[in-house]
Amino acid sequence: MSKIDIGISESDRNAVAEGLKKLLADSYTLYLQTHNFHWNVEGPQFRELHLMFEEHYTELAEAVDEIAERIRTLGVSAPGTYKSFAQLSSIEEVEGVPEATEMVRLLTHGHEQVVKTCRESLKIAQDADDESSAALIGDRMRVHEKTAWMLRATLPR
C-alpha cells in the first residue's frame, strides 16, 4: 500500500486504531451476545424482546463493518478472529442461556460498557485531531447510550 498522508501522524493513527480495535471487539462481542439472546429468549416478553434484539444485532452488524473500515483507513489491520476479539473486548462472554430479564440486564451492561470504551477511544482520537474517527466514535456512543436506556426501560423497577 502506498504511504498514507491524511494529516495525522503514523503514531497518532496507530494510537487511534488501537482504541478503535477495542471498540470493534466490544461491538462484535455484544453483537454475538445479542444474536444469541435473540435466538434463545423465552417468556411473556418473547415477541417484544425477540424483535428488539434483532433490531439491535442488525445495527451492530453494520457498526462493526464501519469501525473495521475506519481502522483500515488509518492504515492498520483490523482484528477479525474470536481470539483477538476475546483478548481486546471488555465485555465478558455469557455461559448458558439466562432468563429474559437477565438477558436484558446483561445487554444493558454491555451497551454501557461500549459507551465507556467509546469515551476512552474518543479522547485518543480528539488528541490526534482525528475528526473522522471522533465523529464515528461519538455516533457509536449515542447509539449505545440510547440502546441502554431502551433496555433499562423494559426492566421491572
Backbone as a printed PyTorch tensor [residue, N CA C, xyz], in Angstrom:
tensor([[[  0.8490,  -1.1720,   0.0000],
         [  0.0000,   0.0000,   0.0000],
         [  0.8990,   1.2410,   0.0000]],

        [[  0.4660,   2.2640,  -0.6720],
         [  1.2540,   3.4900,  -0.7100],
         [  1.1390,   4.2370,   0.6160]],

        [[  2.0260,   5.1870,   0.7940],
         [  2.0940,   5.9780,   2.0300],
         [  0.7770,   6.7220,   2.2760]],

        [[  0.3760,   6.7480,   3.5330],
         [ -0.8510,   7.4460,   3.9250],
         [ -0.4830,   8.8640,   4.3330]],

        [[ -1.1670,   9.8350,   3.7300],
         [ -0.8990,  11.2420,   4.0260],
         [ -2.2300,  11.9640,   4.2050]],

        [[ -2.8380,  11.7730,   5.3920],
         [ -4.1430,  12.3840,   5.6710],
         [ -4.0570,  13.4370,   6.7790]],

        [[ -2.8350,  13.8610,   7.1020],
         [ -2.6650,  14.9050,   8.0960],
         [ -2.6300,  14.4040,   9.5270]],

        [[ -2.4990,  13.1090,   9.7080],
         [ -2.3910,  12.5110,  11.0410],
         [ -1.1230,  11.6620,  11.0370]],

        [[ -0.2710,  11.8770,  12.0050],
         [  0.9990,  11.1370,  12.0360],
         [  0.7440,   9.6340,  12.1830]],

        [[  1.7370,   8.8650,  11.7820],
         [  1.6240,   7.4080,  11.8770],
         [  1.4060,   6.9680,  13.3240]],

        [[  2.1320,   7.5760,  14.2540],
         [  1.9750,   7.1810,  15.6620],
         [  0.5730,   7.5170,  16.1680]],

        [[  0.0290,   8.6550,  15.7570],
         [ -1.3400,   9.0000,  16.1580],
         [ -2.3560,   8.0760,  15.4930]],

        [[ -2.1350,   7.7500,  14.2160],
         [ -3.0420,   6.8180,  13.5340],
         [ -3.0430,   5.4620,  14.2320]],

        [[ -1.8580,   5.0090,  14.6420],
         [ -1.7660,   3.7260,  15.3510],
         [ -2.4760,   3.7820,  16.6950]],

        [[ -2.3220,   4.8910,  17.4180],
         [ -2.9720,   5.0300,  18.7240],
         [ -4.4940,   5.0390,  18.5740]],

        [[ -4.9820,   5.7820,  17.5920],
         [ -6.4330,   5.8230,  17.3540],
         [ -6.9300,   4.4370,  16.9570]],

        [[ -6.1800,   3.7650,  16.0890],
         [ -6.5820,   2.4270,  15.6390],
         [ -6.6470,   1.4440,  16.8010]],

        [[ -5.7350,   1.5670,  17.7580],
         [ -5.7760,   0.6760,  18.9300],
         [ -7.0670,   0.8830,  19.7190]],

        [[ -7.4700,   2.1300,  19.8940],
         [ -8.7440,   2.4010,  20.5690],
         [ -9.9140,   1.8580,  19.7750]],

        [[ -9.8610,   2.0310,  18.4590],
         [-10.9350,   1.5180,  17.6070],
         [-10.9860,  -0.0060,  17.6060]],

        [[ -9.8340,  -0.6550,  17.7420],
         [ -9.8200,  -2.1210,  17.8360],
         [-10.5930,  -2.5900,  19.0670]],

        [[-10.4300,  -1.8880,  20.1780],
         [-11.1760,  -2.2450,  21.3920],
         [-12.6700,  -2.0220,  21.1790]],

        [[-13.0040,  -0.9220,  20.5190],
         [-14.4090,  -0.6510,  20.2190],
         [-14.9730,  -1.7230,  19.2830]],

        [[-14.1940,  -2.1310,  18.2990],
         [-14.6240,  -3.1910,  17.3860],
         [-14.8400,  -4.4960,  18.1460]],

        [[-13.9110,  -4.8460,  19.0100],
         [-14.0330,  -6.0980,  19.7800],
         [-15.2510,  -6.0640,  20.6990]],

        [[-15.4590,  -4.9480,  21.3820],
         [-16.6440,  -4.8230,  22.2420],
         [-17.9210,  -4.9170,  21.4210]],

        [[-17.9360,  -4.2530,  20.2870],
         [-19.1340,  -4.2360,  19.4410],
         [-19.4320,  -5.6200,  18.8880]],

        [[-18.3950,  -6.3350,  18.4650],
         [-18.6060,  -7.6650,  17.9120],
         [-19.0420,  -8.6420,  18.9990]],

        [[-18.4470,  -8.5430,  20.1610],
         [-18.8380,  -9.4080,  21.2770],
         [-20.2880,  -9.1430,  21.6640]],

        [[-20.6750,  -7.8690,  21.7080],
         [-22.0560,  -7.5190,  22.0240],
         [-23.0000,  -7.9910,  20.9160]],

        [[-22.5550,  -7.9040,  19.6740],
         [-23.3450,  -8.4200,  18.5500],
         [-23.6490,  -9.9100,  18.7510]],

        [[-22.6090, -10.6940,  19.0390],
         [-22.7960, -12.1380,  19.2280],
         [-23.7310, -12.4310,  20.4070]],

        [[-23.5320, -11.6990,  21.4900],
         [-24.3700, -11.8980,  22.6710],
         [-25.8330, -11.5660,  22.3540]],

        [[-26.0460, -10.4680,  21.6580],
         [-27.4040, -10.0470,  21.3130],
         [-28.0550, -11.0570,  20.3690]],

        [[-27.2970, -11.5520,  19.4050],
         [-27.8400, -12.5360,  18.4690],
         [-28.1870, -13.8340,  19.1930]],

        [[-27.3260, -14.2460,  20.1040],
         [-27.5810, -15.4270,  20.9210],
         [-28.8840, -15.2630,  21.7110]],

        [[-29.0430, -14.1150,  22.3310],
         [-30.2450, -13.8800,  23.1340],
         [-31.4850, -13.8040,  22.2430]],

        [[-31.3550, -13.2470,  21.0610],
         [-32.4670, -13.2050,  20.0940],
         [-32.9520, -14.6220,  19.8000]],

        [[-32.0150, -15.5270,  19.5710],
         [-32.3810, -16.9060,  19.2630],
         [-33.0000, -17.6280,  20.4470]],

        [[-32.5700, -17.2880,  21.6560],
         [-32.8940, -18.1200,  22.8230],
         [-33.8380, -17.4980,  23.8480]],

        [[-34.2970, -16.2900,  23.6200],
         [-35.1870, -15.6670,  24.6000],
         [-36.5090, -16.4280,  24.6810]],

        [[-37.0450, -16.5000,  25.8980],
         [-38.3440, -17.1290,  26.1480],
         [-39.0710, -16.3150,  27.1970]],

        [[-40.3630, -16.5570,  27.2990],
         [-41.1350, -15.9360,  28.3580],
         [-42.1970, -14.9860,  27.8380]],

        [[-42.8830, -14.3100,  28.7830],
         [-44.0240, -13.4620,  28.4130],
         [-43.6600, -12.3040,  27.4840]],

        [[-42.4190, -11.8690,  27.5010],
         [-41.9960, -10.7660,  26.6400],
         [-41.2950, -11.2780,  25.3760]],

        [[-41.5010, -12.5450,  25.0510],
         [-40.7630, -13.1500,  23.9450],
         [-40.7880, -12.3020,  22.6830]],

        [[-41.9670, -12.0130,  22.1770],
         [-42.0690, -11.3200,  20.8870],
         [-41.3860,  -9.9610,  20.9340]],

        [[-41.6720,  -9.1930,  21.9570],
         [-41.0840,  -7.8510,  22.0910],
         [-39.5570,  -7.9190,  22.1400]],

        [[-39.0260,  -8.8060,  22.9810],
         [-37.5640,  -8.9050,  23.1230],
         [-36.9190,  -9.5220,  21.8850]],

        [[-37.5560, -10.5420,  21.3250],
         [-37.0290, -11.1800,  20.1220],
         [-36.8500, -10.1400,  19.0060]],

        [[-37.8480,  -9.3170,  18.7960],
         [-37.7830,  -8.2950,  17.7500],
         [-36.7980,  -7.1770,  18.1050]],

        [[-36.7870,  -6.7700,  19.3630],
         [-35.8610,  -5.7180,  19.7720],
         [-34.4180,  -6.1940,  19.6380]],

        [[-34.1340,  -7.4030,  20.0760],
         [-32.7720,  -7.9320,  19.9530],
         [-32.3530,  -8.0170,  18.4800]],

        [[-33.2950,  -8.3610,  17.6060],
         [-32.9820,  -8.4150,  16.1770],
         [-32.6050,  -7.0260,  15.6500]],

        [[-33.3600,  -6.0190,  16.0520],
         [-33.0120,  -4.6400,  15.6560],
         [-31.6120,  -4.2850,  16.1360]],

        [[-31.2990,  -4.6640,  17.3600],
         [-30.0070,  -4.3170,  17.9460],
         [-28.8570,  -5.0400,  17.2440]],

        [[-28.9960,  -6.3500,  17.0120],
         [-27.8660,  -7.0530,  16.3880],
         [-27.7020,  -6.6500,  14.9260]],

        [[-28.7880,  -6.2840,  14.2620],
         [-28.6820,  -5.8050,  12.8820],
         [-27.9070,  -4.4900,  12.8390]],

        [[-28.1940,  -3.6050,  13.7650],
         [-27.4810,  -2.3280,  13.8400],
         [-26.0080,  -2.5640,  14.1610]],

        [[-25.7340,  -3.4760,  15.0800],
         [-24.3510,  -3.7840,  15.4470],
         [-23.5750,  -4.4030,  14.2840]],

        [[-24.2340,  -5.2190,  13.4690],
         [-23.5620,  -5.8290,  12.3210],
         [-23.0610,  -4.7580,  11.3570]],

        [[-23.8460,  -3.7300,  11.1560],
         [-23.4110,  -2.6240,  10.2990],
         [-22.2910,  -1.8310,  10.9680]],

        [[-22.3980,  -1.6670,  12.2690],
         [-21.4070,  -0.8740,  13.0060],
         [-20.0240,  -1.5190,  12.9720]],

        [[-19.9460,  -2.8320,  13.1350],
         [-18.6270,  -3.4660,  13.1610],
         [-17.9160,  -3.2870,  11.8230]],

        [[-18.6670,  -3.3030,  10.7390],
         [-18.0650,  -3.0800,   9.4280],
         [-17.5230,  -1.6580,   9.3170]],

        [[-18.2890,  -0.7050,   9.7770],
         [-17.8700,   0.6990,   9.7250],
         [-16.6220,   0.9430,  10.5800]],

        [[-16.5900,   0.3500,  11.7590],
         [-15.4340,   0.5170,  12.6510],
         [-14.1990,  -0.1350,  12.0250]],

        [[-14.3540,  -1.3480,  11.5130],
         [-13.2210,  -2.0550,  10.8990],
         [-12.6910,  -1.2800,   9.6910]],

        [[-13.5790,  -0.7250,   8.9020],
         [-13.1450,   0.0400,   7.7350],
         [-12.4200,   1.3250,   8.1410]],

        [[-12.8040,   1.9190,   9.2580],
         [-12.0770,   3.1060,   9.7280],
         [-10.6640,   2.7180,  10.1680]],

        [[-10.5360,   1.5820,  10.8230],
         [ -9.2080,   1.0920,  11.2210],
         [ -8.3430,   0.9170,   9.9760]],

        [[ -8.9060,   0.3250,   8.9350],
         [ -8.1730,   0.1250,   7.6820],
         [ -7.8200,   1.4620,   7.0300]],

        [[ -8.7240,   2.4180,   7.1050],
         [ -8.4600,   3.7460,   6.5560],
         [ -7.2410,   4.3770,   7.2160]],

        [[ -7.0390,   4.0620,   8.4810],
         [ -5.8840,   4.5960,   9.2240],
         [ -4.6030,   3.8290,   8.9070]],

        [[ -4.7010,   2.7950,   8.0810],
         [ -3.5260,   2.0500,   7.6670],
         [ -3.1270,   0.9180,   8.5810]],

        [[ -4.0720,   0.4520,   9.3800],
         [ -3.8130,  -0.6020,  10.3590],
         [ -4.7280,  -1.7800,  10.0460]],

        [[ -4.2510,  -2.9910,  10.2720],
         [ -5.0760,  -4.1790,  10.0740],
         [ -6.1380,  -4.2640,  11.1700]],

        [[ -7.3490,  -4.5850,  10.7670],
         [ -8.4480,  -4.7450,  11.7220],
         [ -8.4460,  -6.1690,  12.2600]],

        [[ -8.6570,  -6.3420,  13.5710],
         [ -8.7620,  -7.7040,  14.1030],
         [-10.0290,  -8.3590,  13.5630]],

        [[ -9.9800,  -9.6700,  13.3950],
         [-11.1450, -10.3410,  12.8400],
         [-11.3020, -11.7830,  13.2760]],

        [[-10.7170, -12.1350,  14.4120],
         [-10.8710, -13.5020,  14.9090],
         [-11.4980, -13.4780,  16.3020]],

        [[-12.1210, -14.5910,  16.6540],
         [-12.6920, -14.6850,  18.0010],
         [-11.6090, -14.5080,  19.0520]],

        [[-10.4450, -15.0820,  18.7880],
         [ -9.3370, -14.9830,  19.7370],
         [ -8.9230, -13.5260,  19.9510]],

        [[ -8.7690, -12.7820,  18.8750],
         [ -8.3620, -11.3760,  19.0260],
         [ -9.4690, -10.5620,  19.6920]],

        [[-10.7130, -10.8300,  19.3400],
         [-11.8140, -10.1090,  19.9840],
         [-11.8700, -10.4160,  21.4780]],

        [[-11.6620, -11.6760,  21.8370],
         [-11.6880, -12.0610,  23.2560],
         [-10.5880, -11.3580,  24.0390]],

        [[ -9.4230, -11.1930,  23.4070],
         [ -8.3130, -10.5100,  24.0880],
         [ -8.5570,  -9.0180,  24.2190]],

        [[ -9.2220,  -8.4140,  23.2590],
         [ -9.4250,  -6.9630,  23.2360],
         [-10.6930,  -6.4970,  23.9400]],

        [[-11.7020,  -7.3510,  24.0080],
         [-13.0170,  -6.9210,  24.4910],
         [-13.0720,  -6.7890,  26.0090]],

        [[-13.8220,  -5.8090,  26.4550],
         [-14.0660,  -5.6390,  27.8830],
         [-15.4240,  -6.2250,  28.2780]],

        [[-16.1110,  -6.8290,  27.3200],
         [-17.4050,  -7.4670,  27.5800],
         [-17.1690,  -8.9600,  27.7610]],

        [[-17.6360,  -9.4790,  28.8880],
         [-17.4230, -10.8940,  29.1880],
         [-18.4730, -11.7560,  28.4960]],

        [[-18.0310, -12.9270,  28.0770],
         [-18.9410, -13.8820,  27.4740],
         [-19.8930, -14.4280,  28.5280]],

        [[-21.0900, -14.7770,  28.1040],
         [-22.1030, -15.3220,  28.9970],
         [-22.1810, -16.8230,  28.7760]],

        [[-22.1320, -17.5650,  29.8560],
         [-22.2740, -19.0170,  29.7750],
         [-23.7500, -19.3770,  29.8730]],

        [[-24.1670, -20.3300,  29.0790],
         [-25.5400, -20.8060,  29.1520],
         [-26.5270, -19.7990,  28.5840]],

        [[-27.7930, -20.0360,  28.9170],
         [-28.8700, -19.1710,  28.4410],
         [-29.5950, -18.6040,  29.6500]],

        [[-29.3650, -17.3220,  29.9510],
         [-30.0590, -16.7150,  31.0970],
         [-31.5410, -16.5000,  30.7900]],

        [[-32.3060, -16.2370,  31.8330],
         [-33.7240, -15.9290,  31.6200],
         [-33.8350, -14.5230,  31.0280]],

        [[-34.9980, -14.1960,  30.4880],
         [-35.1880, -12.9880,  29.6820],
         [-34.7780, -11.7050,  30.4030]],

        [[-35.1790, -11.5500,  31.6540],
         [-34.8450, -10.3250,  32.3850],
         [-33.3390, -10.1970,  32.5690]],

        [[-32.6760, -11.3100,  32.8100],
         [-31.2160, -11.2840,  32.9510],
         [-30.5530, -10.9650,  31.6090]],

        [[-31.1250, -11.4470,  30.5290],
         [-30.6040, -11.0870,  29.2070],
         [-30.6180,  -9.5710,  29.0310]],

        [[-31.7360,  -8.9650,  29.3910],
         [-31.8630,  -7.5060,  29.2500],
         [-30.8360,  -6.8000,  30.1340]],

        [[-30.6660,  -7.2800,  31.3560],
         [-29.6580,  -6.6810,  32.2520],
         [-28.2460,  -6.8100,  31.6670]],

        [[-27.9240,  -7.9860,  31.1610],
         [-26.5990,  -8.2130,  30.5830],
         [-26.3650,  -7.3350,  29.3580]],

        [[-27.3630,  -7.2250,  28.5120],
         [-27.2170,  -6.3820,  27.3190],
         [-27.1210,  -4.9010,  27.7010]],

        [[-27.8850,  -4.5030,  28.7050],
         [-27.7760,  -3.1170,  29.1830],
         [-26.3550,  -2.8370,  29.6370]],

        [[-25.8180,  -3.7300,  30.4380],
         [-24.4430,  -3.5740,  30.9200],
         [-23.4650,  -3.5680,  29.7430]],

        [[-23.6930,  -4.4280,  28.7670],
         [-22.8230,  -4.4760,  27.5930],
         [-22.8180,  -3.1630,  26.8280]],

        [[-23.9880,  -2.5920,  26.6110],
         [-24.0640,  -1.3060,  25.9060],
         [-23.4060,  -0.1990,  26.7250]],

        [[-23.5910,  -0.2310,  28.0280],
         [-22.9300,   0.7680,  28.8820],
         [-21.4130,   0.6130,  28.8260]],

        [[-20.9440,  -0.6280,  28.7440],
         [-19.5010,  -0.8530,  28.6370],
         [-18.9620,  -0.3160,  27.3180]],

        [[-19.7210,  -0.4920,  26.2440],
         [-19.2840,   0.0480,  24.9540],
         [-19.2020,   1.5740,  25.0340]],

        [[-20.1310,   2.1930,  25.7370],
         [-20.0760,   3.6510,  25.9110],
         [-18.7650,   4.0420,  26.6060]],

        [[-18.3820,   3.2930,  27.6210],
         [-17.1230,   3.5840,  28.3240],
         [-15.9260,   3.4120,  27.3980]],

        [[-15.9460,   2.3740,  26.5820],
         [-14.8750,   2.1710,  25.6080],
         [-14.8490,   3.3240,  24.6110]],

        [[-16.0220,   3.7770,  24.1900],
         [-16.1070,   4.9290,  23.2870],
         [-15.4700,   6.1620,  23.9200]],

        [[-15.7630,   6.3940,  25.1840],
         [-15.2070,   7.5790,  25.8500],
         [-13.6820,   7.5380,  25.8690]],

        [[-13.1130,   6.3710,  26.1280],
         [-11.6500,   6.2320,  26.1290],
         [-11.0870,   6.4550,  24.7230]],

        [[-11.7250,   5.8510,  23.7360],
         [-11.2550,   5.9680,  22.3520],
         [-11.4470,   7.3850,  21.8070]],

        [[-12.5160,   8.0330,  22.2210],
         [-12.8010,   9.3890,  21.7630],
         [-11.6910,  10.3490,  22.1710]],

        [[-11.2300,  10.2250,  23.3970],
         [-10.1550,  11.0930,  23.8920],
         [ -8.9000,  10.9310,  23.0320]],

        [[ -8.5660,   9.6980,  22.6920],
         [ -7.3850,   9.4300,  21.8610],
         [ -7.5520,  10.0730,  20.4890]],

        [[ -8.7380,   9.9070,  19.8850],
         [ -8.9970,  10.4770,  18.5590],
         [ -8.9530,  12.0030,  18.6040]],

        [[ -9.5210,  12.5860,  19.6420],
         [ -9.5010,  14.0410,  19.7710],
         [ -8.0740,  14.5560,  19.9460]],

        [[ -7.2850,  13.8720,  20.7530],
         [ -5.8910,  14.2780,  20.9590],
         [ -5.0870,  14.1930,  19.6660]],

        [[ -5.4820,  13.2670,  18.7700],
         [ -4.7880,  13.0990,  17.4870],
         [ -5.3480,  14.0380,  16.4140]],

        [[ -6.3480,  14.8250,  16.7810],
         [ -7.0240,  15.7130,  15.8330],
         [ -7.6120,  14.9150,  14.6670]],

        [[ -8.1540,  13.7380,  15.0000],
         [ -8.7630,  12.8410,  14.0170],
         [-10.2820,  12.9920,  14.1060]],

        [[-10.7820,  13.9920,  13.4220],
         [-12.2140,  14.3040,  13.4660],
         [-13.0740,  13.1680,  12.9160]],

        [[-12.5890,  12.4800,  11.9010],
         [-13.3840,  11.3960,  11.3120],
         [-13.6020,  10.2590,  12.3080]],

        [[-12.5290,   9.8500,  12.9840],
         [-12.6790,   8.7950,  13.9940],
         [-13.4990,   9.2950,  15.1760]],

        [[-13.2750,  10.5450,  15.5760],
         [-14.0320,  11.1080,  16.6980],
         [-15.5270,  11.1410,  16.3770]],

        [[-15.8730,  11.5070,  15.1450],
         [-17.2850,  11.5410,  14.7550],
         [-17.8920,  10.1420,  14.7780]],

        [[-17.1570,   9.1720,  14.2490],
         [-17.6240,   7.7810,  14.2680],
         [-17.8460,   7.3160,  15.7040]],

        [[-16.8700,   7.5730,  16.5520],
         [-16.9710,   7.1420,  17.9490],
         [-18.1270,   7.8440,  18.6460]],

        [[-18.2740,   9.1420,  18.4130],
         [-19.3880,   9.8850,  19.0150],
         [-20.7380,   9.3340,  18.5720]],

        [[-20.8470,   9.0140,  17.2860],
         [-22.0910,   8.4190,  16.7860],
         [-22.3700,   7.0830,  17.4610]],

        [[-21.3330,   6.2550,  17.5960],
         [-21.4980,   4.9590,  18.2580],
         [-21.9160,   5.1540,  19.7180]],

        [[-21.3150,   6.1260,  20.3850],
         [-21.6350,   6.3710,  21.7900],
         [-23.1190,   6.7120,  21.9450]],

        [[-23.6370,   7.5720,  21.0720],
         [-25.0590,   7.9510,  21.1480],
         [-25.9660,   6.7410,  20.9480]],

        [[-25.6250,   5.8840,  19.9870],
         [-26.4420,   4.6870,  19.7340],
         [-26.4630,   3.7980,  20.9740]],

        [[-25.3060,   3.5820,  21.5820],
         [-25.2420,   2.6800,  22.7340],
         [-25.8820,   3.2860,  23.9780]],

        [[-25.7660,   4.5880,  24.1530],
         [-26.4530,   5.2300,  25.2850],
         [-27.9660,   5.0820,  25.1360]],

        [[-28.4710,   5.3230,  23.9340],
         [-29.9110,   5.2090,  23.6940],
         [-30.3830,   3.7670,  23.8430]],

        [[-29.6070,   2.8320,  23.3280],
         [-29.9940,   1.4230,  23.4290],
         [-30.0080,   0.9700,  24.8800]],

        [[-29.0240,   1.4000,  25.6520],
         [-29.0030,   1.0530,  27.0790],
         [-30.2320,   1.6070,  27.7780]],

        [[-30.6020,   2.8230,  27.4530],
         [-31.8070,   3.4430,  28.0390],
         [-33.0430,   2.6230,  27.6800]],

        [[-33.1580,   2.2260,  26.4140],
         [-34.3350,   1.4730,  25.9800],
         [-34.3970,   0.1100,  26.6790]],

        [[-33.2640,  -0.5270,  26.8280],
         [-33.2310,  -1.8030,  27.5330],
         [-33.6170,  -1.6220,  29.0050]],

        [[-33.0270,  -0.6110,  29.6410],
         [-33.3620,  -0.3540,  31.0550],
         [-34.8470,  -0.1100,  31.2420]],

        [[-35.4640,   0.5440,  30.2550],
         [-36.9000,   0.8670,  30.3420],
         [-37.7720,  -0.3790,  30.3350]],

        [[-37.2550,  -1.5070,  29.8630],
         [-38.0520,  -2.7410,  29.8520],
         [-37.9330,  -3.5160,  31.1680]],

        [[-36.9770,  -3.1270,  32.0070],
         [-36.7480,  -3.8610,  33.2530],
         [-37.7440,  -3.4480,  34.3390]],

        [[-38.1320,  -4.4080,  35.1820],
         [-39.0110,  -4.0510,  36.2990],
         [-38.2570,  -3.1380,  37.2850]],

        [[-38.9990,  -2.2780,  37.9340],
         [-38.3870,  -1.3550,  38.9030],
         [-38.2430,  -2.0070,  40.2400]]])
